[in-house]
């Protein structure tokens, strides 16, 4: 077996992409519309979020439901497989909290004053 074919490597490639774990985290709370999810994830672009949701949907972790009506919408939710992934990521985060050093605290920059 090639190293990149190992199940743990394939899983790490999926969940290691920026914004994937946070997307799963928010969907574990409750199903969300695309716009709600975008607002909760400060800094992610609409394009990136859509790509992550499509990846998760393609792997069977996210369900996409199109809502009919005058103002159609799309709601995303975790599938049973997605719930398993959310549990795994929660345990992984707990391991990281217990094992890894916390990120350094960077003091805010002080305002630059013009020389007198």
C-alpha positions as a printed NumPy array, in Angstrom:
array([[  0.   ,   0.   ,   0.   ],
       [  1.289,   3.424,  -0.895],
       [  1.472,   5.806,   2.099],
       [ -1.039,   8.2  ,   0.526],
       [ -3.549,   5.334,   0.228],
       [ -3.571,   4.618,   3.965],
       [ -7.051,   5.366,   5.407],
       [ -5.631,   7.708,   8.066],
       [ -3.776,   9.707,   5.388],
       [ -6.884,   9.981,   3.222],
       [ -8.917,  11.103,   6.236],
       [ -6.276,  13.637,   7.259],
       [ -6.305,  15.106,   3.74 ],
       [-10.066,  15.635,   3.932],
       [-10.31 ,  17.09 ,   7.434],
       [ -6.949,  18.871,   7.245],
       [ -8.131,  21.306,   4.61 ],
       [ -8.656,  24.769,   6.023],
       [-12.249,  25.386,   7.207],
       [-13.362,  21.734,   7.005],
       [-13.204,  20.98 ,  10.738],
       [-14.911,  24.275,  11.597],
       [-17.656,  23.571,   9.046],
       [-18.322,  20.186,  10.647],
       [-18.222,  21.769,  14.124],
       [-20.938,  24.293,  13.263],
       [-23.126,  21.738,  11.487],
       [-22.866,  19.457,  14.54 ],
       [-24.808,  22.098,  16.479],
       [-27.747,  22.13 ,  14.052],
       [-28.573,  22.234,  10.335],
       [-27.709,  25.602,   8.805],
       [-28.337,  27.553,   5.651],
       [-25.309,  28.496,   3.586],
       [-25.537,  32.163,   4.609],
       [-25.818,  31.335,   8.312],
       [-22.791,  29.114,   8.081],
       [-20.866,  31.815,   6.224],
       [-21.645,  34.38 ,   8.958],
       [-20.531,  32.016,  11.731],
       [-17.202,  31.338,  10.024],
       [-15.604,  34.756,   9.993],
       [-12.942,  34.969,   7.307],
       [-13.997,  32.15 ,   4.986],
       [-14.932,  33.081,   1.431],
       [-18.218,  31.955,  -0.082],
       [-16.31 ,  29.992,  -2.726],
       [-14.169,  28.141,  -0.168],
       [-17.155,  27.303,   2.028],
       [-19.026,  25.942,  -0.98 ],
       [-16.005,  23.809,  -1.932],
       [-15.737,  22.391,   1.601],
       [-19.461,  21.626,   1.749],
       [-19.261,  19.861,  -1.639],
       [-16.245,  17.816,  -0.471],
       [-18.098,  16.763,   2.676],
       [-21.24 ,  15.979,   0.673],
       [-19.232,  13.904,  -1.829],
       [-17.803,  11.876,   1.084],
       [-21.249,  11.297,   2.572],
       [-20.716,  13.489,   5.651],
       [-23.101,  16.326,   4.739],
       [-26.636,  16.314,   3.396],
       [-27.815,  19.199,   1.206],
       [-31.529,  19.971,   1.138],
       [-32.982,  22.539,  -1.27 ],
       [-35.995,  24.255,   0.27 ],
       [-38.828,  25.17 ,  -2.103],
       [-40.66 ,  28.449,  -1.883],
       [-40.638,  32.013,  -3.085],
       [-37.187,  32.462,  -1.662],
       [-35.523,  29.095,  -2.192],
       [-32.78 ,  28.163,   0.185],
       [-30.366,  25.388,   0.89 ],
       [-29.913,  23.778,   4.295],
       [-26.88 ,  21.701,   5.171],
       [-26.849,  19.059,   7.894],
       [-24.598,  16.253,   9.026],
       [-25.413,  12.707,   8.003],
       [-24.775,   9.837,  10.442],
       [-21.308,   9.555,   8.881],
       [-20.847,  13.306,   9.428],
       [-21.824,  12.916,  13.097],
       [-19.127,  10.253,  13.446],
       [-16.656,  12.695,  11.914],
       [-17.789,  15.461,  14.302],
       [-17.22 ,  13.119,  17.264],
       [-13.785,  12.196,  15.931],
       [-12.835,  15.86 ,  15.473],
       [-14.053,  16.64 ,  19.003],
       [-11.802,  13.9  ,  20.406],
       [ -8.929,  15.106,  18.238],
       [ -9.413,  18.632,  19.585],
       [ -9.414,  17.331,  23.155],
       [ -6.174,  15.486,  22.457],
       [ -4.69 ,  18.69 ,  21.057],
       [ -5.775,  20.718,  24.098],
       [ -4.146,  18.196,  26.427],
       [ -1.01 ,  17.585,  24.379],
       [ -0.045,  20.579,  22.28 ],
       [  1.251,  23.895,  23.536],
       [ -1.301,  26.691,  23.294],
       [ -0.787,  29.196,  20.497],
       [  1.316,  32.174,  21.57 ],
       [ -0.537,  35.267,  22.699],
       [  0.435,  38.122,  20.449],
       [ -0.054,  41.525,  22.083],
       [ -1.939,  44.073,  20.019],
       [  0.196,  46.501,  18.1  ],
       [  0.535,  49.879,  19.736],
       [ -0.379,  52.862,  17.604],
       [  2.537,  54.381,  15.739],
       [  3.163,  57.958,  16.69 ],
       [  4.738,  60.456,  14.374],
       [  8.085,  61.807,  15.529],
       [  7.969,  65.301,  17.013]])
